[in-house]
Amino acid sequence: MLSQDDVFTELGIGPVWRLREAPSSTPLTAPCSPFTTWDTLAEAVAHCTACKLHQTRTQGVLGVGDRHADWLIIGEAPGADEDAQGEPFVGQAGKLLDAMLAAIGLQRGNNVYITNVLKSRPPGNRDPAPDEIAACRPYLLAQIELIQPKLILVLGRVAAQSLLDTQETVGRLRGRVHAFQNVPLVVTYHPAYLLRSLPDKARAWEDLCLARRTYASLTPES
């Protein structure tokens, strides 16, 4: 699992860190990670200015669900509904995601936590830029560290390519079990894509079944 040192590395924090505008002769000591609790993480996301998206968003969208969940669902970025309500997957794509989860015996908030790679909405729901993904990465890593999931289900190309550090398509990444920070990871299509491409719903069902089998192999008592 992700160690605290991994989180420090992603944040660029060592035993001593400095404000960018401060001279190098005036170090500021950080006694611990700023994201060691959900409260500090939520506060950081709410007031984040690490990329230009803070200028156009309504609010940061951290995530929703069971903070001790076995299942971590990771999508791309908040859309208009999510930006307005402060919760991921609340529009039509969210309804489809809830149906997908229900099909394998899961329910939002019950042993499931849902978040996105980006915590701020890109204008016009455009694809996230690399610098925006990089700016939000420490938040996602902190969530993984706090949740300690048993399985990660990744929805869509942007999230899959970001976590797996690849340019492969979802079509080539799905159908097998990957790993992120030693956590099994299954890739499937984003619900928003499935709303436009009904034929791929059958493939998404196969991916959900793979995720369910993988989880069952990790928790045989269930």
C-alpha positions as CSV (number, residue, x, y, z in Angstrom):
1,M,0.0,0.0,0.0
2,L,1.0,3.6,-0.4
3,S,3.3,4.8,2.4
4,Q,3.4,8.2,3.9
5,D,6.8,8.7,2.2
6,D,5.1,8.1,-1.2
7,V,2.6,10.9,-0.4
8,F,5.5,13.2,0.7
9,T,7.3,12.5,-2.6
10,E,4.2,13.3,-4.7
11,L,3.7,16.5,-2.7
12,G,7.4,17.5,-3.0
13,I,7.6,17.6,0.8
14,G,10.7,16.3,2.7
15,P,11.8,16.8,6.3
16,V,12.1,20.5,5.4
17,W,10.1,22.5,2.8
18,R,10.0,26.1,1.7
19,L,7.4,28.4,0.4
20,R,8.2,29.2,-3.2
21,E,8.3,32.9,-2.6
22,A,10.4,32.6,0.5
23,P,14.2,32.9,0.3
24,S,16.1,29.7,0.7
25,S,17.6,30.9,4.0
26,T,14.3,30.8,5.7
27,P,13.1,27.2,5.8
28,L,9.8,26.2,7.2
29,T,9.6,22.8,8.9
30,A,6.7,20.6,8.2
31,P,6.3,18.2,11.1
32,C,3.8,16.0,9.3
33,S,1.9,15.6,6.0
34,P,-0.9,18.2,5.6
35,F,-3.2,15.4,4.5
36,T,-3.0,13.0,7.4
37,T,-6.8,13.3,8.1
38,W,-9.9,13.7,6.0
39,D,-10.5,17.1,7.4
40,T,-7.1,18.5,6.3
41,L,-7.6,16.8,2.9
42,A,-11.1,18.3,2.4
43,E,-9.9,21.7,3.5
44,A,-7.0,21.6,1.0
45,V,-9.3,20.6,-1.9
46,A,-11.8,23.2,-1.0
47,H,-9.2,26.0,-1.1
48,C,-6.8,24.6,-3.7
49,T,-5.2,27.0,-6.2
50,A,-2.6,24.6,-7.6
51,C,-3.9,24.9,-11.2
52,K,-5.9,27.3,-13.2
53,L,-9.2,25.4,-12.7
54,H,-9.8,27.1,-9.4
55,Q,-10.6,30.3,-11.4
56,T,-13.6,28.7,-13.1
57,R,-14.9,26.0,-10.8
58,T,-17.8,26.5,-8.3
59,Q,-16.2,24.2,-5.7
60,G,-13.7,21.4,-5.3
61,V,-15.3,18.0,-5.4
62,L,-13.4,15.6,-3.1
63,G,-15.5,12.4,-3.3
64,V,-18.3,10.6,-1.6
65,G,-18.9,7.3,0.2
66,D,-17.5,5.0,2.8
67,R,-14.1,6.3,3.9
68,H,-13.1,2.7,4.9
69,A,-14.4,1.1,1.7
70,D,-12.9,-2.0,0.0
71,W,-14.0,-0.6,-3.4
72,L,-12.5,2.6,-4.7
73,I,-14.2,4.0,-7.9
74,I,-12.1,6.6,-9.8
75,G,-13.5,8.6,-12.7
76,E,-12.1,11.5,-14.7
77,A,-13.4,14.9,-13.4
78,P,-16.5,16.7,-12.1
79,G,-19.0,17.8,-14.7
80,A,-21.5,20.6,-14.4
81,D,-23.9,18.8,-12.0
82,E,-21.0,17.6,-9.8
83,D,-19.5,21.1,-9.8
84,A,-22.8,22.5,-8.6
85,Q,-23.6,19.9,-6.0
86,G,-20.1,19.1,-4.7
87,E,-20.5,15.3,-5.2
88,P,-19.1,13.1,-8.0
89,F,-21.4,11.2,-10.5
90,V,-24.7,12.9,-9.7
91,G,-26.0,13.4,-13.3
92,Q,-27.2,10.9,-15.8
93,A,-23.7,9.2,-15.8
94,G,-24.1,8.9,-12.0
95,K,-27.4,7.1,-12.4
96,L,-25.8,4.7,-14.8
97,L,-22.9,4.2,-12.4
98,D,-25.3,3.4,-9.6
99,A,-27.0,0.9,-11.8
100,M,-23.7,-0.7,-12.7
101,L,-22.7,-1.0,-9.1
102,A,-26.1,-2.5,-8.2
103,A,-25.7,-5.1,-10.9
104,I,-22.8,-6.6,-8.9
105,G,-24.4,-6.1,-5.5
106,L,-22.8,-2.8,-4.5
107,Q,-24.3,0.5,-3.5
108,R,-23.0,4.0,-3.4
109,G,-21.8,4.7,0.2
110,N,-21.8,1.1,1.3
111,N,-18.3,-0.3,1.2
112,V,-17.8,2.0,-1.9
113,Y,-16.0,5.3,-2.2
114,I,-16.3,7.4,-5.4
115,T,-13.9,10.1,-6.5
116,N,-12.2,11.5,-9.6
117,V,-8.7,12.1,-10.8
118,L,-9.5,15.8,-10.9
119,K,-11.2,17.6,-8.1
120,S,-12.2,20.7,-10.1
121,R,-14.3,20.8,-13.2
122,P,-12.6,21.6,-16.5
123,P,-14.5,24.3,-18.4
124,G,-16.9,22.8,-20.9
125,N,-16.1,19.4,-19.6
126,R,-13.0,19.3,-21.8
127,D,-10.3,16.7,-21.2
128,P,-8.0,17.4,-18.2
129,A,-4.6,18.9,-19.1
130,P,-1.5,17.1,-17.9
131,D,-0.6,19.9,-15.4
132,E,-4.1,19.7,-13.9
133,I,-3.8,16.0,-13.4
134,A,-0.4,16.5,-11.8
135,A,-1.7,19.2,-9.5
136,C,-4.5,16.9,-8.3
137,R,-2.5,13.7,-8.0
138,P,-1.4,14.3,-4.3
139,Y,-5.1,14.5,-3.3
140,L,-5.9,11.2,-5.0
141,L,-2.8,9.5,-3.5
142,A,-3.8,10.8,0.0
143,Q,-7.3,9.4,-0.5
144,I,-5.9,6.0,-1.4
145,E,-3.7,6.1,1.7
146,L,-6.6,7.1,3.9
147,I,-9.1,4.6,2.5
148,Q,-6.7,1.6,2.0
149,P,-9.0,0.0,-0.6
150,K,-8.8,-3.7,-1.6
151,L,-9.7,-3.0,-5.2
152,I,-9.8,0.0,-7.6
153,L,-12.2,0.3,-10.4
154,V,-11.2,2.9,-12.9
155,L,-13.7,4.5,-15.2
156,G,-12.6,5.8,-18.6
157,R,-9.5,6.7,-20.6
158,V,-8.2,9.7,-18.7
159,A,-8.3,8.0,-15.3
160,A,-6.8,4.8,-16.6
161,Q,-4.0,6.5,-18.5
162,S,-3.2,8.7,-15.5
163,L,-3.0,5.9,-13.0
164,L,-1.3,3.3,-15.2
165,D,1.1,5.8,-16.8
166,T,0.2,4.7,-20.4
167,Q,-1.3,5.9,-23.6
168,E,-3.2,2.7,-24.2
169,T,-6.9,2.9,-24.9
170,V,-9.6,1.6,-22.6
171,G,-10.3,-1.1,-25.1
172,R,-6.7,-2.4,-24.7
173,L,-6.5,-1.9,-21.0
174,R,-9.8,-3.6,-20.0
175,G,-10.3,-7.3,-19.6
176,R,-7.4,-7.9,-17.3
177,V,-6.3,-7.0,-13.8
178,H,-3.6,-4.3,-13.3
179,A,-2.2,-2.9,-10.1
180,F,-1.6,0.6,-8.7
181,Q,0.5,0.8,-5.5
182,N,0.0,-2.9,-5.1
183,V,-3.8,-2.6,-5.2
184,P,-5.6,-4.6,-7.9
185,L,-7.0,-2.3,-10.5
186,V,-9.7,-3.0,-13.2
187,V,-10.4,-0.6,-16.1
188,T,-13.8,-0.1,-17.7
189,Y,-15.6,2.5,-19.8
190,H,-16.8,5.7,-18.3
191,P,-20.6,5.8,-17.7
192,A,-20.8,9.0,-19.7
193,Y,-19.3,7.2,-22.7
194,L,-21.6,4.2,-22.2
195,L,-24.6,6.6,-22.5
196,R,-23.4,7.4,-26.0
197,S,-22.1,3.9,-27.0
198,L,-24.7,1.3,-25.9
199,P,-22.9,-1.6,-27.6
200,D,-20.0,-1.3,-25.2
201,K,-22.3,-1.8,-22.2
202,A,-21.8,-5.6,-22.7
203,R,-18.1,-5.2,-22.4
204,A,-18.5,-3.0,-19.3
205,W,-20.6,-5.8,-17.7
206,E,-17.7,-8.2,-18.4
207,D,-15.3,-5.8,-16.6
208,L,-17.7,-5.5,-13.7
209,C,-17.8,-9.3,-13.4
210,L,-14.0,-9.4,-13.6
211,A,-13.8,-6.8,-10.7
212,R,-16.3,-8.8,-8.7
213,R,-14.3,-12.1,-9.2
214,T,-11.1,-10.3,-8.3
215,Y,-12.5,-8.9,-5.1
216,A,-14.0,-12.3,-4.2
217,S,-10.5,-13.8,-4.6
218,L,-9.1,-11.2,-2.2
219,T,-11.8,-11.7,0.4
220,P,-12.8,-15.4,0.3
221,E,-14.8,-15.1,3.5
222,S,-17.2,-12.8,1.7
